[in-house]
């Protein structure tokens, strides 16, 4: 993935607020490759802040996936430190929780990270199979009729070779150089939540346009997509608490810049099936500067097998 040259300048102030959360994002550092451990442990706080923002706005109720006896759920994902496909048998996830394996590995210049939801294989009773697929959601979550999304979690990998800016005080606004880790974490968690990756996203695409009802209402019509159909068209704008910002889920971020969820990004979360409690963005202030770098993306395919 390569640098896409562009420049942008401006300042945006974002209102801070907090709401009750239902979804809990649990980060697992088993395969972190040293990116979050030792002298780098402070980076976990920034990742927690990105997860905490999403926890503050997602109000879905997800049932637990509990392996035991003849019921076996195996989580399949790419190890964030090596990229190798990994399977954990007899895997369980608590109610209202997502498990996210995180870490770092060296990437080519211009690549900052990739993320996606996890795959799975399952065996057991029909009730166990159905619950693992939908996690209590009433609408289909996979296939051509999917209008909702309910993963067990997945993986997010960050470049261990990128020039990062780790902001340990997100409540302050200052100029910085490097790639904003907080912004990239938000972006990749968006992919894990189904933006650009889930069947419910794909079922809301037509050619290179996104036609989800909520997104159309915010944008004023069909939303243009990149040719890969997993990102908004590069440079797509929306608003954050009434102030214009380039969308978080387009494929680039400007060096020295912070991006957060815009109204369009939040609308897309609704279109893929999440219950979102706000349209304004409850995050700290941020400042825009110059430069660009490409955000990478990978999503694991969800699979299931049954045997009673």
Buried (B, 14 or more C-beta within 10 A) or exposed (E): BEBBEEEBEEEBEBEEEEEEBBBBBEBBBEBBBBBBEEEBEEBBBBBBBBBBBBBBBBBBEBBEBBBEEEBBBBBBBBBBBEEEEBEBEEBBBBBBBBBBBBBBBEBEEBBBBBBBBBBBBBBBEEEBBEBBBBBBBEEBBBEEEBBBBBBBBBBBBBBBEBEBBBBEEBEEBEEBEBBBBBBBBBBBBBBBBBBBBBBBBBBBBEEBBBBBEBBBBBBEEBBBBBEEBBBBBBBBEBBBBEEEBBBBBBBBBBBBBBBBBBBBBBBBBBBBBBBBBBBBBBBBBBBBBEBBBBBBBBBBEBEBEBEE
